[in-house]
Amino acid sequence: MHRARTVKPPSMLRLAAAALAGTAIEFYDFFIYGTAAALVLGPLFFPTFSPLAGTLAAFGTFGVGFVARPLGSVLFGHIGDRHGRRPVLVASLLLTGASTVAVGCVPTYASIGTAAPVLLLVLRFLQGLGLGGEWGGAVLLTAEHAPPDRRGLWSSFPQIGPALGFVLANGVMLGLSATLSDAQFASWGWRVPFWAAGVLAAAGLWLRSSLAESPRFLEMREHARVPLVEVVRGHWRLVLLTAGALSVGYALFYAVTTWSLAYATERLGVSRTVMLAIIMAAVVVKGALTPLVAVLSDRYGRRPLCLAGCAGAAVWMFPMIALLSTGEPLLMFLGFLVALIAFVTMFAVIAAYLPELYEPRVRCTGAAVGYNLGGVLGGALTPIVATAIADQSGRVPWGVAAYLTGIALLSLGCFALLPETRFVKVAAVEPATS
């Protein structure tokens, strides 16, 4: 049992910046694997497979990270609800960083045989485990410090982190791809971004070493003994609804950033460098729009924006696939950009929305489990399903568009069943200063 304590409000800007930096580093680790899976892991770790089967197998190891994320949210959510949000940020970053560096050291199938893909699988699982804890800790630390009328804005900073992590990961890959020969890239170049994760993780740990604990956690008198049990007993419907609601965001993002990269380079003959540049440009715009959309949620509410984003995604999937199939860089960029605008209309507000949906004693576990289960439904399956569907399609993979539209409609229904939370009280102590 913890006694209520009064803490001096920290700088909100400093907190938000540290949360943003941490999520950027963690998502760099997670995204660099997805890019490598789309470009190079298939032939290096599954050389006995056909090109299609090798890509599917590489995406399978990619999907394992998403399966691990809900388990990570349970593990680190327990720590966050029992012992504080701050320890979660340090432990999750350490785990994800170490496993990412290790991926860059795994010998290929040609060197150690089947042990190579097995090691890859284990390390990808550990990556997902760490990332499953990261989001809940970073988001709650900002949401529970933020003043109520600006909670959407300040909580959106961790949501900018994935865009920065993606641009950083793919920028490194783009630089290597443009300067190395195909043989050099396949031999050692793809490993460099994984090794760089060690330096980034050290920087992130330094940034987070002086963060203040969440005031909402400190002022709680009793904490859940087994948070997961309480979530399952009292909030199972909410968890399922949030997972279903968020699945379209994951499906959209990984259809654009992972599946389309493999599809365009393998099926359409678009160069690796061009595709990475197009996707990065669209993601940069998405990141820049995140705080602007979050401000709208503070004024108009979380739920209306989420519904609008889902509706936009449902309408845009067929045009996006049509534009992708042209193989023309500007048209593909337009398709990706509109899709990611629909994505950010939902995910810019999620960092405030999910903490407001769950009661404080199980908030770290409940919000993180719902968020990461959505990743399993939308992120883990989309590259695999889309690759398989596209292989059975003609010149334009309309089946992929139908699949993504179906997920968007499912999420729209789930968001429709969730309440508005803009005026929910999250922190019961003096808010942080700006």
N, C-alpha and C positions, 0 to 999 in steps of 0.2 A: 504494500500500500504506500502511495506517495502523498506527501502533504502538499497542499497548494503553496506555490511559491510566487513571489512577485519578481519579475525580471525586467531589466531595462530594455525598452524597445530598441532593436538594432536598426541600422539603416536598411530600408526596404530595397534600395537600389543595389546595395552590396549583396544582400541575400539573393535577390533575383539574378544578379550576375553570376554568383557562384553556382546557383542551380542550373543556369543556362550552360555554363562552361562544363559542368559535370555531365549533363545529359548529352551535350555535343560530343564529348569524348566517348561516352558509353555507346552512343549510336554510331559513331565512327567505327568502333570495333565491330558492331553488329552489321553495319552496311558493307564494310569492306569484304566481308565473307560473301554477301549476296552478289556483289559485282564480280568477285573471283569465280563464284559458282557459275555465273552466266558466261564468263569468258574463257576460263582455263581449267577449272578443277575436273571437269568431265574426262577429258583425254589423259590427264595426269594421274588421276586416282581410280578411274574406271576404264582403262584402255581396252579391255576385252569386250566392252559393250559397243553397240553401234553408236554413231553420233547422237541420235535421238535418245537412245537409252542412257547414254552417258550423261547427257544434259538432265534428263529426268532424275537420274541417281544423284547428281550434284545438287539439284533442287531438293531432293529428298533429305540430304544432310542439312541443307539450308532450312527446311521445314522443322527439323528436330529442335532448332533453337527456339521456335515458337511454341512447340510442345513443352519445352522446359520452362518457358516464361511464367505460366500459371503456377508451376511448382515453386519457382523462385519467389513469386508474389506471396505464396503461403508461408514459405520459410522466412523471408525478410519481413513480410507483413506481421508475422508473430513477434519478431524482434521489435518492429516499429510500434506495435500496439502495447507491448509489454515493457519495453526498455527505452523507447524514444525513437524519433524520426532520424536524428543525426547519426547514430551508429550504422543505420542502414546505408546511408550515403557512402560511408567509408568502406564498409565490407563489400558492397556490391561492386563498387568501382575497382577494388583490388582484385576480385574474382574475375570480372570481365576482362580487365587488362592483362592479367597473367595468362588466361586461356587464349586470348587473341595472339599474344606474342608466341605462345606455344604452337599455334596453327602454322605460323610462318616457319617453324622448325621441323615440321613433320616430313619425313622422307616420302617420296612418291611411291606409287605401286611398283615401278621398275626396280626400286631399291629394296623394299621390304615386303612386297606382295600384299596380301589381304590385310595385313596389320595396318597399312597406310589408311585405307578408308575407315577402318575401325577407330583408329586414333582421331581421325578427322571428326567422326561422329561424336565421340566422347567430348572432345574439346568444344564442338559446336553446342552440345548440350550444356556445358558449363558456362559458355557465353550467354546462352538464353537464361540460365538460372540467375546469373548476376544481373542481367538487364531486367528480369522480372521484378527484382527488388528496387532497382534504381528509380523507376518512374514514380512509384508510390512515395518514396522518401523525399524526392526532390519537389514533387508537386505539393505534398502536404506541408512541407516546411515553408513554402511561399504562401499557400492558401491560408494557413493558420496564423501567419503573421500579418497578412494583408488587411487594410481597412475595408470594411464591407462594400463601400460604394466603388472600390477600385480593385476588387478581388479578381475579376475577370482579366483585367490588364496585367496585374503583377503575376498571376498564376500562368499567364501565357508565355512567360519567359522560358520556363523549362520546355515548352512546346516548340520554341524556336531552335532549341538544341538539336533535334533530329535533322532539321534542314542544314544546319551548320556542319553537323557530323557527316551528312551525306555529301555535301559539297567538298568537304575536306578529303573524305575517302575517295571520291571519284576524281577529284582534282589530282591527287597523287597517282591514281591509276591512269588518268589521262596523260599526265606528264611522262610517266614511264612508257605508256603505249606509244606516244608520239616520238620518243627519243631512242627506244630500244628496238632491235629487230624482233620478229616473231619468235625466233629461237632463243634470244636472250630473255625476252619477257617470260616465255614458258619455262626456261631453265631456272632463273633466279629473280627476275624482275617482279613477279607477282608477290613474292615474299616480303619485299621491302615495306609495303604499307602495314603488314602485320607486325613487323619488328618495331616500326615507329610507334605502335600503340603503347609500348613500354614507357617511352618518354612522355606521351600524353597522359598516361595514367598517373605517373609521378607528379606531373603538374597539377592534375585534378585533385590528388590527395593533399597537396600543399594548399590549394585554394579552399578546400573544405575543412581543413584542420581547425579553423577558428570560428566555424559557424555556431550560432546560438541554437539551442534546442527550441522546438516549437512551444509557444506559450500555452497552447491548448492542451498539449500533453502534460506540461508541468502543473497545470491547475486542476487536472482530473484527480479525484480522490481515490477512485478505484479503477482498476484496469481489468480487462477481460482475461480470465485465466487461460483459456484456449480460444483465441479469437476466431479461428476457422470454424469451430463448433458453433459459436454464436452466429456467425455469418450464415452457415448452412441452415441452422434452425430458424433464425428470424429474418433472414434477408435473401433466401435462395431465389425468390422470384425476381428481386431487384438485380441480383447478379446475372441471371439469365437474360433479363431485358437489356442490361447495359452491354453484355457481351454481344448479343444480337445487334444492338444499335450501332456498336462500334465496328462491326465486321466489315461494313462497306468501306470505311476509311482505310483499313488495312488492305483490302482487296484492291482499291483504287491505287494506293501508293505503290504497292509491289507489282501491280500490273504495269504501271508506268516505268518504275525504276529497275525492275528485275526481269520480268517476263519479256517486255518489249525489247529490252537490250539484247537478249538471246535471240528473239524472233527476228528482229531486223538485221542482225549481223549474220545469222545462219540462213534465213529464208529469203531475205530481200537483198542481201549483198551490200548493205550499208556498212561503211567502215566503222570499226570500233571507236575510233577517235571522234567521228561525227556524232555517233549516238550518245556517247558520254557527254559531249558538249551540249547537245540539245536537252538532254534530261537534266543536266546540272543547271542550265539556264532557267528551266521551268521551276525547279526546286528553289532556286534563289528568289524568284518572285513569290513563291508560296511562303517562304520564310519571312520576307519583308511584309507581307500582308497579315501575318499572324497577330501582332499586337493591335493592328487597326480593327480587325474583326472582333478581337477580345473586348475592345472598348465599346463596340456596338452591343456586346452581350451585357455589359454593365448598364446600358441604357434601356435595351429592349428585351432582355432576358436570354437565357441559354437555349431553351427548347425551341423557340421560333427559328433561330439560326441553324440549329441541327436539322430541323425539318426541311428548311430551305436547301441545305447542303445535300441531303439525301435525295430530294426531288430533282435537284440539278444533276446529280450523278446518274439517276435513272434515265433522264432525258438525253444525256450526253454520251452514253457508252457506245451506241451505234455510230454516231458521227466520229468519235475518237478512233474507233477501229478502222473506219473508212479512211480517215486521214493518215493513220499509221501505215496502212496498206499501200499508199502511194509511194512510199520510200523517199518522198521529197522532204528535205530537212525543215523548211519553214512550215509546211503543212503538218508535219509530225509535231513540231513544237507547239503549234496552235492547239492541236488535239490534247497534248499533255498538259498545257497551261490551263485550259478550261477545266479539265478533270481535277487538277490540283487546287484550283480555286474552289471547286465544290468540296474537295477534301478539307481545305483549311477552314471553310465556313463551319464545319463541324468540329474539327480537332483543335482549333484555336480556343474554343470555349470549354473543352472537356476537362481541362485541368482545374477549372473552378466548379464545373457541373458535378463531377463524380464525388469529390469530397463533400459537397453540399447534400448529396443524396444519402450518405451513410452517417450514422451516429458516431460521435468521436471515439468511443471505446473500441470500435472495430473498423474504423475508417481506413487505416493503412492496409489492412487485409482485404476488406470488402472492395474498396475502390481499385486496388491493384489486381485482384483476382478477376473482377469484371473487365477491366481494361485489357488484361493479357489473354483472357479467354477469347475475346474478340479477335486477338492476333492469331490464335489457332484457327478460328473459323475463316478469317479473311486473308491473313498473311501467309500462313503455312501452306494452305491448299491452293491458293491462286496461281503461283508459278507452275505447279505440277499439273493442275487441272487445265489451265490455259494452254500449256505446251502440248498436252495430250489432245485437247480439242482442236487446236490449230493444225496438228498433224493430219487430222481427219477431214479438214476443211479444204475448200478450194483456194483460189487466190486471195480472197478476203475472208478471214476467220470470223464470220458472223456468229458462230457458236460461242466464241469468247465474249462478244458483246452481249449476247443473251444471258450468259452466265453472270456477268458483272451487273447487268440490269436486274436480274433476279435477286442478287445480294442487296442491291440498293433498295429494292422494294421491301425486302425483309427488314432491313434496318429502319426504313421509314415507318413501318408498322410498330417496331419496338420503341422508337422515339415518341411516337404518338401516345403510347401507353405510359410514358414517364411523366412525372409532374414538373412544373416550373419550380426553380429553387433560388432565384436571384436574391430573395430576401431572407434566405435561411441563415441563421447565425452560426458561424464556424468557430470564431475565437471569442472567448469570454473574458479576455483581458484587454488592456490598452493596446491598440494596434501599433504596428511598427511605424516609424517615421519614414517619410519619403526623402 
